[in-house]
Amino acid sequence: MSRIISLILQLAGLSLVRCTAQNTPFQYHLDIRGSEVLYRLEWNVSQDQKRLTFRTCLKSDRLREVSVLGVGFGPYDEPSNLDLVMTMIPYETTPVFLKGFTDDERVIQLESAVKHDNSGFYWETPDRNRFCFGFERQALSCSRHGYSIDDQTTRLFLFHQFDTLRKLREFYSSRGPRFTAWLHRSSKLRNEFEGFWMGDKKVQFSSIPHSLTRVQLIKSPLEQELRETYKGSRNFELTVNEVEIPKEETTYWCKTDRLPQFHTKQHIIRFEPVLSESSKGFVHHMEVFLCTGPNRVAEYNGPCNSEAKPMGLRQCRQVIAAWAVGATGLSMPKEAGIAIGGTGGIQDVVLEIHYANMHQVQGIVDNSGFRFFLTSRLHTFDVGVIELGLVYSPRNSIPPGQKKFSLSGYCDNRCTDLALPAQGITVFASQLHTHGTGWKVATYHLRNGRRLADLNRDDHYSPHYQEIRLLQKPVRVYQGDSLVTKCTYDTTRLSVVTFGGISHKDEMCLNYIFYYPKTDLELCKSEVSQPELDEFLQQMLKCKSIRCKCTLNPPSKSDFPILTIEHRLTKRNVEITNSVKYSGSVESKFNAVDWMQADHAEELAHFYSNAVLEMHCNNSAGTRIPGSAIHVMPTQVSQHPIPVTTLNKLKCFLPDK
């Protein structure tokens, strides 16, 4: 029997590797529930972040029937172009290490054994219900079908297969009167088996039991350094209490609360979410705002947009905690903490929770919120949070049917010049945020017009996985620097315009940056100016009525000295006044344009890149920082001449140092 299995393996070009126990403790782990099984993935990252070590385990009551266990690495939620690593588990012989990939059509393809890097491969059965295998791989893949691991979001597909090899064994070991029947039954199984592993038959990855999860595999070195810093610290919780989630698709819920009484200043050194098991999937994101005004705020527990909401809550704008779906907690660096207490002993806060009830389910009760860890041994600096990106406004909207439509929000150099200290600030963490159509986000950092290293980026961003991530290296931002947050959206499945706004069906483009020392700058965002947008939409609607090709070419930045922003906006208002008016809201005008016609979507993208902006350079009281510019031109961001993916491939030809 074992000779037959060995022969099949040789024909397939597979190699046998003996079990070698792995005793190294792992830095990170994930538990993922699948169909009838529980997966566990553990991994380590080398100090130079060039090599990773993995251990993949499967727990199941049907362990004796498992024939395949593996993991696929990829950039997106669809199982196409995956980099596959797996082990085949024959009976009466040793598990085998395999590599492969899925093609554009999600069909599994196996690679020849000569291409395998099976260093570090081992297998083990820790108990009767668990099977594990381990392997190592380079972060950079030089394979044509490989996936390079970086510090951005990676999709992991954990998969397994029951029965295939067990039934094959039964085919070969059957004897007596049953043999003919087994031959008839199992010849098909054998063909499927050989086709599956040898490429004679197309096998869709989706036909195999699997589970998808999203993860950042290469994390900041600070992650390990700060892992134990809060252990043993005092902690307290701020949560809602038995809130029945409204059946509306989008609800922002506000609850006022009081921090524990601290007569002396304290530093929060970590916060983490407290999530109700019953309401997981309904809580989209949460924030806690510190109230900084001179007066106490009235008690309130209800929808944030209710007329019953107290006016005094407007003084509660200073963010001290934030969470979004997929995130965990955030530990502060050893030199900084979030300041609370020491202002009379009592401080009010507002806990805001965004509930996304897309299927309008009733009767879901929530008790979510935050857990805070704090110390009275103050760190050197206070931590602040700045919100970058786009204002929640329908002026920033996305046409339907677009694969790669981008919007950018600007934090202009004139705002940072006024609001930041002379020594600058140190950004140590960042949370990128969009709603459902966002798939790529980056914040560019510019100084004197020159593009520096990106402050943060995720080319494989998922709206279902929005961590607050410690940066690989802290970033210094100085007076006069510009920060441009660009979000790319996919609306190919939509037939209507997606508006900027707070609803789950609307879109956002944000980056919350955590930094020190704290300043008064709380928000640095932009939106396109209303007069210019009005004129653009007027022209688009006029073009629609006379079936013309519409072109609108706003002046470039080089024209700026000739035509000031004020003159330009005044000119727009005069032109709109003297032209045929199309009445209605911004939303109705957007909806009246046929965005699938001609180059309308492309023209809108060009307009957004060149139109006058309305800047919001605000303090924690929600008011504009005195002297900050109201209207600015977009900061031009130079593109890298060589795409990142191409640069990675070029590294494959460089000698390894």
Buried (B, 14 or more C-beta within 10 A) or exposed (E): EEEBBBEBBEEBBBBEBEBEEBEEEBBBEBEBEBEEBBBBBBBBBEEEBEBBBBBBBBBBEEBEBBBBBBBBBBBEEBBBBBBBBBBBBBBEBBBBBBBBBBBEEBBBEBBEBEEBBBEBBBBBEEEEBBBBBBBBBBBBBEBEBBBBBBBBBBBBBBBBBBEBBBBBBBBBEBEEEEEEEBEEBBEEBBEBBBEBBEBEBBBEBEEBBBBBBBBBBBBBBBBEEBEEBBEEBEBEEBBBEEBEBBBEBBBBBBBBBBBBEBEEBBBBBBBBBBBBEBBEEBBBBBBBBBBBBEEEBEEBEBBBEEEEBEEBBEBBBBBBBBBBBBBEBBBBBEBBBBBBBEEEEEBBBBBBBBBBBEEEEEEBEBBBBBBBBBBEEBBEBBBBBBBBBBBBBBBBBBBBBBEEBBBBBBBBBBBBBBBBEEEBBBBBBBBBBBBBBBBBBBBBBBBEEEBBEBBBBBBBBBBBBBBBBBBBEBBBBBBBBBBBBBBBBBBEEBEEBBBBBEBBBBBBBBBBBBBBBBBBBBBBBBBBBBBBBBBBBBBBBBBBEEEEEBEBEBBEEEEEEEEEBEEBBEEBBEBBEEEEEBEEEBEEBBBBBEBEBBEBBEBBBBBBBBBBBBBBBBBBBEEBBEEBBEBBBBBBBEEEEEEBEEEBBEEBEEEEE
